Amino acid sequence: MPRRISLPSLSLPAAIALSLALHGGLLLPDALRRLPARTPPTALQATLRLPLKPAPEPEPLLKNTLDSTDAPKVVTPPSVPPAPQKPAARPRPGIKHEVQAAQRKLSAYVFYPEAARVRGIEGTVRLLLILAGDGTIEDVQVIASSGHPVLDNAAAKGGWAIQKLPGSTVRELPLDYTFRLLP
């Protein structure tokens, strides 16, 4: 049986600490040489920008066409032939004030379509409003087209939006509505 050699009593934690110190002293310098060199942080760069220019004032989309005396400018696209212009029927002299009142009311409901405004489309639409006995709108017909369906539809929608013309003495009321862009 072999004999045991007894060393001074070292406790287990002291032995582990001594082992770590010896191994660390031998391996740590080599590991530190392999680490990449630290680069200094790059400086931040900032660029100042001028504030954006404010948007120009938008042009009004609607213009009072009831008091206008000059003829409307009709812009037609080159690929679409212009619609034949029908002679405008004059309203009877007795209903002139009713036509003017209806045109004022129509101008409150008709708005320039965005698609027509962007493309620069202008024109005049002639509507025929069919009225009931109490002045309610029974039917709206486009009797003279502007040559552009987008303008015709906008005018017809405005005619339906009127809903009622109280005090009207006629059953049919012809109305012209001119879409014109302001210069």
Secondary structure, 3 states (H helix, E strand, C coil): CCCCCCCCCCCHHHHHHHHHHHHHHHHHHHHHHHCCCCCCCCCCCCCCCCCCCCCCCCCCCCCCCCCCCCCCCCCCCCCCCCCCCCCCCCCCHHHHHHHHHHHHHHHHHCCCCHHHHHHCCCEEEEEEEEECCCCEEEEEEEEECCCCHHHHHHHHHHHHHHCECCCCCCCEEEEEEEECCCC
